[in-house]
Amino acid sequence: MILFRYFSREIFITMFAVAGIVLVISMGWRFSGYLENAAAGLMSREVLFAVMAYRLPGFLELIIPVSFFLSIMLVHGRMHVDSEMIVLRACGMSTWRLIQMTLLTALAVMMMTAMISLWLKPMGEQRVETLLGEQDNLTEFDTLIPGRFQMLASGKRVTYTERISDEGELARVFINDYKEATGNEPRQAVTIIADSGKTQVDGEGRRFLVLNNGRRYQGRPGEKNYQSIEYEEYGQLVVGGAMIKTKKRRTAIPTSELFGATGSDAVSELHWRVGVVLLVPVIALLAIPLARVNPRQGRFTRLVPAMILCFVYILGLSGARTALEKGDLPLDLGLWWIHGIALGTTFLMYRLEWVGEKLNKLPTLFR
């Protein structure tokens, strides 16, 4: 029991450290993309952190298993280099006992991965879809950033406001738009300035940006025949975004609904979620022989080949999932054959290790 606590503590500490580093890097890269969308006025700044929080399980779905694999490699590798494994084997600890302790640790990681893959990730994706759907329904003026010129309406309009009050009132507004050519009238630029403005809804549910105390200029750039209108109140129709999509993405479908589905998308998604959970014990078994190094070789000797093997396994699952979606593989076959190949490779490695140990003992028989 003491030995198991020692193994599990070392593995979990290393796993959480590796997972934390990879998570920060991955989320930082994704967060920068969301910041660009917010700066361009495509997303409200208020939902940025909510979207990232709901997307967190999606990051952890693969980060946790891979970090667990790395932690076994690092911990077992260190114990081999420091001759701890040699001492333990001399005290009677067999390979089977080491496998048992590793699989018990893997059981806890499996439960964690199952909760993320089967429950938390679909729930988070549902919330993200709702938030992004609400963002689609926002008007361009709902995503304005005070003090910045923003290109809106697919690049046709430039809008600026000096500040926005808590009530949503705009101060010192500038809008530059274009009136498309119609008949004999050429394309003209329209520039509107106002002291203040606020969105309002009329009796028919249409939204207007009502501007107060300003001017409206219309004409062709480079020509002097501009129209100038001074106004006390000017209303401009605000076009809303697209309606919220009612069709869920497959990643947002609850796992309970996938069990009764027959479509290739749903079946492949279910196999993927279950496959990520089964990935944990398989790579745990795979890591044990891969981490066995000679003390003179160093603990990182087999780390790169082991990571390549792990990523080949994950890429195999991903590729089989895509083939399943497209109908290139029978739905009954699923992703089980990938796990079968991985288990066969693991068994072969243990067999080769056993044969190697027997061959090493041959010289002692002739002494």
C-alpha positions in Angstrom: 0.0 0.0 0.0 2.9 2.4 0.8 4.5 1.6 -2.5 1.2 2.2 -4.4 0.8 5.6 -2.7 4.3 6.5 -3.6 3.8 5.5 -7.3 0.4 7.2 -7.6 1.5 10.4 -5.9 4.6 10.8 -8.1 2.5 10.1 -11.3 -0.4 12.5 -10.4 2.0 15.3 -9.4 3.8 15.0 -12.7 0.6 14.6 -14.7 -1.0 17.7 -13.3 2.2 19.7 -13.9 2.4 18.6 -17.5 -1.3 19.1 -18.1 -1.2 22.6 -16.6 1.6 23.7 -18.9 0.0 22.2 -22.0 -3.4 23.7 -21.1 -2.0 27.2 -20.6 -0.3 27.1 -24.0 -3.4 25.6 -25.8 -5.9 28.0 -24.2 -3.6 31.0 -24.8 -3.5 30.2 -28.5 -7.2 29.9 -28.7 -7.9 32.9 -26.5 -5.8 35.1 -28.9 -8.2 34.1 -31.7 -11.2 35.1 -29.7 -9.5 38.4 -28.8 -9.1 39.1 -32.5 -12.8 38.5 -33.0 -13.7 40.8 -30.2 -11.4 43.5 -31.5 -13.0 43.2 -34.9 -16.5 43.6 -33.3 -17.5 40.0 -34.1 -17.9 39.0 -30.5 -18.8 40.8 -27.3 -16.0 41.1 -24.8 -18.3 40.0 -22.0 -18.6 36.4 -23.3 -14.9 35.8 -23.9 -14.1 34.2 -20.6 -17.4 32.4 -20.5 -16.6 30.7 -23.9 -13.1 29.8 -22.8 -14.4 28.3 -19.5 -17.0 26.2 -21.4 -14.4 25.1 -23.9 -12.0 23.9 -21.1 -13.3 20.3 -21.1 -12.7 20.1 -24.8 -9.0 20.9 -24.2 -8.7 18.5 -21.3 -10.3 15.6 -23.2 -6.9 14.7 -24.8 -4.6 16.7 -22.6 -5.3 14.5 -19.5 -4.6 11.1 -21.2 -1.4 12.3 -22.9 -0.2 14.0 -19.7 -0.8 10.7 -17.9 1.2 8.8 -20.5 4.0 11.3 -20.1 3.9 11.2 -16.3 4.4 7.4 -16.4 7.3 7.7 -18.8 9.0 10.4 -16.6 8.3 8.8 -13.2 9.2 5.2 -14.3 12.2 6.5 -16.3 13.5 8.4 -13.2 13.1 5.3 -11.0 15.0 3.2 -13.5 17.8 5.8 -13.8 18.0 6.2 -10.0 18.1 2.3 -9.6 14.9 2.4 -7.6 13.3 -0.2 -9.9 16.3 -2.5 -9.5 16.0 -2.4 -5.8 12.2 -3.0 -5.9 12.7 -6.0 -8.3 15.4 -7.3 -6.0 12.8 -7.1 -3.1 10.4 -9.3 -5.1 8.3 -6.8 -7.1 7.3 -8.4 -10.4 6.3 -6.8 -13.7 2.7 -7.9 -13.0 2.7 -6.1 -9.7 3.9 -2.9 -11.4 1.2 -3.3 -14.0 -1.5 -3.7 -11.3 -0.4 -0.5 -9.5 -0.2 1.4 -12.8 -3.7 0.3 -13.8 -5.2 1.2 -10.5 -3.8 4.7 -11.0 -5.2 4.6 -14.6 -8.6 3.8 -13.2 -8.8 7.2 -11.5 -7.7 8.9 -14.7 -10.2 6.9 -16.7 -13.0 8.1 -14.4 -11.8 11.7 -14.8 -11.6 11.4 -18.5 -15.0 9.7 -18.7 -16.6 12.6 -16.8 -14.9 15.1 -19.2 -15.6 13.3 -22.4 -19.1 11.9 -21.8 -20.6 14.7 -19.8 -18.7 18.0 -19.3 -17.5 18.5 -22.9 -21.0 18.0 -24.5 -22.5 20.3 -21.9 -19.8 22.9 -22.4 -20.3 22.8 -26.2 -24.0 23.3 -25.7 -23.4 26.4 -23.7 -20.9 27.7 -26.2 -23.4 27.2 -29.1 -26.0 29.2 -27.1 -23.5 32.0 -26.4 -22.3 32.2 -29.9 -25.8 32.1 -31.2 -26.7 35.0 -29.0 -23.7 36.8 -30.4 -25.0 36.2 -33.9 -28.2 38.0 -33.0 -26.3 41.0 -31.7 -26.2 44.1 -33.9 -22.9 45.6 -34.8 -23.5 48.5 -32.4 -23.7 46.0 -29.5 -20.1 45.0 -30.0 -18.6 48.5 -30.3 -15.4 49.2 -28.4 -15.2 52.9 -27.3 -12.3 54.9 -28.6 -11.7 52.7 -31.6 -12.5 52.9 -35.3 -14.2 49.5 -36.1 -14.9 48.1 -39.6 -18.3 46.6 -39.5 -21.0 45.3 -41.8 -18.6 43.0 -43.7 -16.0 45.8 -44.2 -18.5 48.3 -45.7 -19.0 50.6 -42.7 -16.5 52.2 -40.3 -18.0 53.2 -36.9 -16.5 55.1 -34.0 -17.8 56.2 -30.6 -15.9 58.1 -27.9 -17.6 56.3 -25.0 -20.6 54.1 -24.1 -22.6 54.7 -20.9 -23.9 51.9 -18.7 -27.3 52.5 -20.2 -25.9 51.8 -23.7 -25.9 55.5 -24.9 -23.2 56.4 -27.4 -21.3 59.7 -27.2 -19.7 61.5 -30.1 -20.6 59.1 -32.9 -18.9 58.8 -36.3 -20.2 56.5 -39.1 -18.9 56.2 -42.6 -20.9 54.0 -45.0 -21.4 53.7 -48.7 -24.7 53.9 -50.7 -24.5 51.5 -53.6 -25.0 52.6 -57.1 -28.6 52.5 -58.3 -29.6 53.2 -61.9 -27.9 56.4 -63.0 -26.7 57.3 -59.5 -23.1 56.3 -58.9 -21.8 54.8 -55.6 -21.6 57.5 -52.9 -20.0 57.8 -49.5 -22.3 58.6 -46.6 -20.7 60.1 -43.4 -22.7 60.7 -40.3 -21.6 62.5 -37.1 -23.6 63.0 -34.0 -23.2 64.2 -30.4 -25.0 61.1 -29.0 -27.0 58.1 -30.0 -28.9 55.1 -28.7 -30.6 52.0 -30.1 -34.4 51.9 -29.9 -37.1 49.4 -30.9 -40.2 50.5 -32.7 -43.7 49.0 -32.4 -43.0 46.5 -35.2 -39.9 45.1 -33.3 -37.4 46.8 -35.7 -34.3 48.3 -34.1 -33.0 51.7 -35.0 -30.0 53.7 -34.0 -31.3 57.1 -33.1 -28.7 59.8 -33.4 -29.0 63.3 -31.9 -27.6 66.7 -32.9 -25.4 66.0 -35.9 -24.8 66.2 -39.6 -25.1 63.8 -42.6 -22.8 64.2 -45.6 -23.4 62.3 -48.9 -21.4 62.5 -52.1 -18.6 61.0 -54.2 -15.1 61.2 -52.8 -13.0 63.7 -54.7 -16.0 65.8 -55.8 -17.4 69.0 -54.3 -21.1 68.4 -54.8 -21.8 67.0 -51.4 -25.2 67.0 -49.7 -25.1 68.2 -46.2 -28.0 67.8 -43.8 -28.1 69.1 -40.2 -30.4 67.2 -37.9 -31.6 67.1 -34.4 -32.7 63.5 -34.5 -31.8 60.9 -37.2 -32.8 57.3 -37.2 -30.9 54.5 -39.0 -32.3 51.0 -39.3 -30.0 48.4 -37.5 -29.8 45.0 -39.2 -29.6 42.2 -36.7 -27.4 39.1 -37.0 -28.4 35.6 -38.0 -30.9 33.7 -36.0 -29.7 31.1 -33.5 -29.1 27.8 -35.2 -31.4 25.1 -33.8 -29.3 22.2 -35.2 -26.7 21.0 -32.7 -23.2 20.1 -33.7 -22.4 16.5 -32.9 -19.9 17.5 -30.2 -22.8 19.3 -28.3 -25.2 16.3 -28.4 -25.5 14.7 -25.0 -24.0 11.2 -24.8 -27.4 9.7 -23.7 -28.9 10.8 -27.1 -26.0 9.3 -29.0 -26.6 5.7 -27.8 -29.9 5.5 -29.7 -28.6 7.3 -32.9 -27.9 5.4 -36.1 -26.3 8.1 -38.3 -22.6 8.0 -39.1 -21.9 11.3 -37.4 -23.5 10.3 -34.1 -22.0 6.8 -34.1 -18.5 8.2 -34.8 -18.9 10.8 -32.1 -20.0 8.1 -29.6 -17.1 5.8 -30.5 -14.7 8.8 -30.1 -16.0 9.7 -26.6 -15.8 6.1 -25.4 -12.4 5.6 -27.3 -10.8 8.5 -25.4 -11.7 6.8 -22.1 -10.3 3.4 -23.3 -7.2 5.2 -24.5 -6.1 5.7 -20.8 -5.5 2.1 -19.8 -4.0 1.2 -23.1 -1.4 3.9 -23.1 -0.7 3.2 -19.4 0.2 -0.4 -20.3 2.2 0.8 -23.3 4.2 3.3 -21.2 5.6 0.6 -18.7 7.9 -1.2 -21.1 8.7 2.0 -23.0 9.9 3.7 -19.8 12.3 0.9 -18.9 15.8 2.3 -19.6 19.4 1.5 -18.6 20.6 3.7 -15.8 23.5 4.8 -18.0 21.2 5.8 -20.8 19.2 8.6 -19.1 15.5 9.0 -18.3 14.6 10.8 -21.5 16.2 8.2 -23.9 12.9 6.7 -25.0 10.6 9.7 -24.4 10.6 10.9 -28.0 9.9 7.4 -29.6 7.2 6.9 -26.9 5.5 10.2 -27.7 5.6 9.4 -31.4 3.9 6.0 -30.7 1.3 7.7 -28.5 0.5 10.3 -31.2 0.3 7.6 -33.9 -2.3 5.9 -31.7 -4.3 9.1 -31.3 -4.0 10.1 -34.9 -5.2 6.6 -35.8 -8.3 7.1 -33.7 -8.9 10.5 -35.3 -8.4 9.1 -38.8 -10.7 6.2 -38.2 -13.3 8.6 -36.7 -13.2 10.6 -39.9 -13.5 7.5 -42.1 -16.5 6.4 -39.9 -18.2 9.8 -40.5 -17.8 9.5 -44.3 -19.1 6.0 -44.4 -15.7 4.5 -45.5 -15.8 2.1 -42.5 -18.7 -0.1 -41.3 -20.4 1.4 -38.3 -20.3 -1.9 -36.4 -16.5 -1.9 -36.7 -16.2 1.5 -35.1 -12.9 2.4 -33.5 -12.4 -0.9 -31.7 -9.9 -2.2 -34.3 -7.6 0.7 -33.5 -7.6 -0.2 -29.8 -7.0 -3.8 -30.8 -3.9 -2.9 -32.8 -2.6 -0.8 -29.9 -3.2 -3.7 -27.4 -1.5 -6.1 -29.8 1.5 -3.8 -30.0 1.6 -3.6 -26.2 1.4 -7.3 -25.8 4.2 -7.7 -28.4 6.4 -5.3 -26.4 5.9 -7.2 -23.2 6.6 -10.5 -25.0 9.9 -9.1 -26.5 10.9 -7.8 -23.1 10.2 -11.2 -21.5 12.3 -12.9 -24.3 15.1 -10.4 -23.7 15.1 -11.2 -20.0 15.4 -14.9 -20.7 18.2 -14.4 -23.1 20.1 -12.3 -20.6 19.9 -15.2 -18.1 21.3 -17.7 -20.5 25.0 -17.0 -19.7 24.4 -17.7 -16.0 23.2 -21.3 -16.9 26.6 -22.2 -18.2 28.7 -21.0 -15.3 
